[in-house]
Amino acid sequence: MDYTTENNQKYYQILLVVGIIVVAFNLRPSLTSVGPLITTIRDDLGLSNGSAGLLTSLPLVAFAIMSPIIPRIANRFSNEGVMLGGLIVLLVGISMRSISIIFLLFFGTLLVGVGIAVCNVLLPVVIKEKFPMKVAVMTSIYSTCMGVFAAAASGLSIPLAEGAGLGWQWTLFVWGAPAVLGSLIWFYIMKRDRATNPRPIAFVSGENNAIWKSPLAWQVAAFMGLQSFLFYVTISWLPEILHQYGLTMSAAGWMLSIMQLVGLPASFLVPVIAGKLKSQQGIVIVNGVLSILGYTGLLIGESYVVMVISTVLIGLTLSGTFALALAFLGMRAKTAKQAAALSGMAQALGYLLAAVGPFLIGLLYDLTQSWSVPLLFLNGVAFCVILFGLGAGRNRFVLE
């Protein structure tokens, strides 16, 4: 390899890393920015709590529907091209959702889910293909970047909407900026890959169907879904819970931001530690216990100290289990083909399960007019995360 070619390859590797990080920036803000504003949106448009919960559930429905389809589309058009398409759809969805018309709010939210679903599925595949020996490290990097922007979106929502006078519409629209940047980067990556590799690499084969017969794949999917259930319920309703316990909505929004910030070390360290262990069952147990302690704290105490401790514990476990779920998509597969099949299946079933969460918890509150029953239910889900995580954490591979 001559000097120029070597430099070009290094430049391409750096560009890929930057592209992955920028895509990670887009995976959470358009969702986590909604939680602190959900009461404002509900009151402004006259929605019920159940309907307001759909603003978080709808993207998850899109994740579930699109996830098994995306690997096949990528097989036809290339990962890079489909990633670009996903970012564009995300930008369109964010724009439509920012209009004060109920139909556009919900349809735009659905498009947001489609765009994020594309990136959700393809990022683990791109990492497995481009960085096969660094799956754990790259997963740590992009899951941490997700957490940074997720926390920023949660914390800035109320200050932007009320302090800066943007209202909920422009506040949601702000998070289209990372999608614009990501589209430009992946357009360049797509053009470069088409010039050097005009035939897209096939990632989907008979393994895509065989994955549905793997018990381990089902355990990974259940782990992915149940931890996502907890995460999306929490970002949707934690500010409302804390507000009813006496915090202002602005303070509750910052607590949601703090919850995600304290989880950043877990986002980075969990995949790295997991990659050094043959079995990840110990990590599953630790995270599960922290989760149960966190939701129990919200259940039994309304003091400020208890709220802070509970929020920190929940932040640590949600970040840790999510990063571990992402790591499983690469660690439980031997090849990029298997990673694509597992990613599509796990995210389809996982997010279908998670989509029930915000709506169900909102409905439970509407029926009981208390957060006790919803929080007890979340503890039951946390226990199930441990059970399926013990299966997914075994030192095995799907399709073996």
Residue pairs with C-beta under 8 A, 6 or more apart in sequence:
1 9
12 192
13 130
15 185
15 188
15 189
15 192
16 126
16 130
16 189
17 138
17 141
18 185
19 182
19 185
19 186
19 189
20 123
20 126
20 127
20 138
20 141
20 142
21 141
21 142
21 145
22 178
22 181
22 182
22 185
23 83
23 87
23 119
23 123
23 142
23 182
23 186
24 123
24 141
24 142
24 143
24 145
24 146
24 149
25 145
25 146
25 149
25 178
25 181
25 182
26 87
26 90
26 115
26 116
26 119
26 149
26 178
26 179
26 182
27 116
27 119
27 120
27 123
27 146
28 146
28 147
28 149
28 150
28 153
29 149
29 150
29 152
29 153
29 175
29 178
30 59
30 90
30 93
30 94
30 112
30 116
30 153
30 172
30 175
30 176
31 56
31 59
31 112
31 116
31 150
31 232
31 235
32 150
32 151
32 153
32 154
32 235
32 256
32 260
33 153
33 154
33 156
33 157
33 171
33 172
33 175
34 41
34 55
34 56
34 157
34 172
34 235
34 236
35 56
35 154
35 157
35 235
35 236
35 237
35 238
35 239
35 253
35 256
36 154
36 157
36 158
36 239
36 249
36 252
36 253
36 256
37 157
37 158
37 161
37 168
37 171
37 172
38 52
38 55
38 56
38 236
38 237
38 239
38 240
39 52
39 239
39 240
39 243
39 249
40 161
40 168
40 249
41 47
41 52
41 55
41 105
41 168
42 48
42 49
42 51
42 52
44 100
44 168
45 100
45 102
45 105
47 102
48 362
48 366
49 362
49 363
49 365
49 366
50 359
50 362
50 363
50 366
52 362
53 236
53 237
53 358
53 359
53 360
53 361
53 362
53 363
54 106
54 109
54 358
54 359
55 105
55 106
55 109
55 236
55 358
56 232
56 235
56 236
56 357
56 358
57 232
57 355
57 356
57 357
57 358
57 359
58 106
58 109
58 110
58 113
58 355
59 109
59 110
59 112
59 113
59 116
59 117
60 113
60 228
60 232
60 351
60 352
60 354
60 355
60 357
61 110
61 113
61 351
61 352
61 355
62 110
62 111
62 112
62 113
62 114
62 116
62 117
63 113
63 116
63 117
63 120
63 347
63 348
63 350
63 351
63 352
63 354
63 355
64 347
64 348
64 349
64 350
64 351
64 352
64 355
65 117
65 348
66 113
66 114
66 117
66 118
66 121
66 348
67 117
67 120
67 121
67 343
67 344
67 345
67 346
67 347
67 348
67 351
68 208
68 344
68 345
68 348
69 344
70 82
70 117
70 118
70 121
70 122
70 344
71 121
71 125
71 203
71 204
71 208
71 340
71 341
71 343
71 344
72 204
72 208
73 82
74 82
74 122
74 125
74 200
74 203
74 204
74 340
75 200
75 202
75 203
75 204
76 200
77 85
77 200
78 190
78 193
78 194
78 200
78 201
79 122
79 125
79 126
79 129
79 200
79 201
79 203
80 186
80 189
80 190
80 193
81 190
81 200
82 118
82 122
83 118
83 119
83 122
83 126
83 186
83 190
84 183
84 186
84 187
84 190
85 118
86 114
86 115
86 116
86 117
86 118
86 119
86 122
87 115
87 118
87 119
87 179
87 182
87 183
87 186
88 115
88 179
88 183
89 111
89 114
89 115
89 118
90 111
90 112
90 114
90 115
90 116
90 119
90 176
90 179
91 115
91 176
91 179
91 180
91 183
92 108
92 111
92 115
93 108
93 109
93 110
93 111
93 112
93 113
93 114
93 115
94 108
94 112
94 172
94 173
94 175
94 176
94 179
95 108
95 173
95 176
96 104
96 107
96 108
96 111
97 104
97 105
97 108
97 109
97 111
97 112
97 172
98 108
98 169
98 170
98 172
98 173
99 105
99 108
99 169
100 169
115 179
117 347
117 351
120 343
120 347
121 340
121 343
121 344
121 347
122 343
123 142
124 139
124 326
124 329
124 330
124 339
124 343
125 203
125 336
125 339
125 340
125 343
127 134
127 135
127 138
127 139
127 142
127 330
128 135
128 330
128 333
128 335
128 336
128 339
128 340
129 201
129 203
129 336
131 137
131 138
132 336
135 275
135 327
135 330
135 331
136 271
136 272
136 274
136 275
136 276
136 327
136 330
136 331
137 271
137 272
137 275
139 271
139 323
139 326
139 327
139 330
140 267
140 268
140 269
140 270
140 271
140 272
140 323
141 268
143 267
143 268
143 271
143 319
143 322
143 323
143 326
144 264
144 267
144 268
146 267
147 260
147 261
147 263
147 264
147 267
147 319
148 264
149 178
150 235
150 260
151 257
151 258
151 259
151 260
151 261
151 264
152 257
153 175
154 235
154 253
154 254
154 256
154 257
154 259
154 260
155 253
155 254
155 256
155 257
155 258
156 171
156 257
157 171
157 253
158 249
158 250
158 253
158 254
159 250
160 166
160 170
160 171
160 174
161 167
161 168
161 170
161 171
162 250
166 174
201 336
202 337
203 336
203 337
203 340
204 337
204 340
204 341
205 337
207 337
207 338
207 341
207 399
208 340
208 341
208 344
210 341
210 399
211 217
211 338
211 341
211 342
211 345
211 398
211 399
212 345
214 398
214 399
215 391
216 332
216 391
216 392
216 394
216 396
216 397
216 398
217 332
217 342
217 345
217 346
217 398
218 349
219 388
219 391
219 392
220 325
220 328
220 329
220 332
220 342
220 346
220 392
220 398
221 345
221 346
221 348
221 349
221 350
222 349
222 350
222 353
222 384
222 388
222 392
223 284
223 321
223 325
223 328
223 350
223 385
223 388
223 389
223 391
223 392
224 325
224 328
224 346
224 347
224 349
224 350
224 351
225 349
225 350
225 351
225 352
225 353
225 354
226 350
226 353
226 354
226 381
226 384
226 385
226 388
227 318
227 321
227 322
227 325
227 385
228 322
228 325
228 350
228 351
228 353
228 354
228 357
229 353
229 354
229 356
229 357
229 381
230 291
230 318
230 321
230 357
230 378
230 381
230 382
230 385
231 318
231 322
231 354
232 354
232 355
232 357
232 358
233 357
233 358
233 361
233 374
233 378
234 256
234 259
234 314
234 318
235 256
236 357
236 358
236 361
236 362
237 358
237 361
237 362
237 365
237 374
238 252
238 255
238 256
238 259
238 311
238 314
239 249
239 252
239 253
239 255
239 256
240 252
241 298
241 371
241 375
242 251
242 252
242 255
242 307
242 311
243 249
243 252
244 371
245 302
245 307
246 302
246 304
247 255
247 307
255 307
255 308
255 311
258 311
258 312
258 315
259 311
259 312
259 314
259 315
259 318
260 315
260 319
261 315
262 312
262 315
262 316
263 315
263 316
263 317
263 318
263 319
263 320
264 319
266 316
266 317
266 319
266 320
266 323
267 319
267 320
267 322
267 323
268 323
270 283
270 287
270 319
270 320
270 323
270 324
270 327
271 323
271 324
271 326
271 327
273 283
274 280
274 283
274 324
274 327
274 331
275 327
275 331
277 283
278 395
279 393
279 394
279 395
280 324
280 327
280 328
280 331
280 389
280 392
280 393
281 389
281 390
281 393
281 394
283 320
283 324
283 393
284 321
284 324
284 385
284 386
284 389
284 390
284 392
284 393
285 386
285 389
285 390
286 320
287 316
287 317
287 320
287 321
287 324
287 385
287 389
288 317
288 321
288 382
288 383
288 385
288 386
288 389
289 386
290 313
290 314
290 316
290 317
290 320
291 313
291 314
291 317
291 318
291 321
291 382
291 385
292 379
292 382
292 383
293 310
293 313
294 310
294 311
294 312
294 313
294 314
294 317
295 310
295 314
295 375
295 378
295 379
295 382
296 310
296 375
296 379
297 306
297 307
297 309
297 310
297 313
298 306
298 307
298 310
298 314
298 371
298 375
299 371
299 372
299 375
299 376
299 379
300 306
301 307
301 310
317 382
321 385
321 389
324 389
324 393
325 346
325 350
328 346
328 392
328 393
329 339
329 342
329 343
329 346
330 339
332 342
332 392
332 396
332 397
332 398
333 339
333 341
333 342
333 397
333 398
334 397
334 399
334 400
338 397
338 398
338 399
341 398
342 398
360 377
361 374
361 377
361 378
364 373
364 374
364 377
365 371
365 373
365 374
368 374
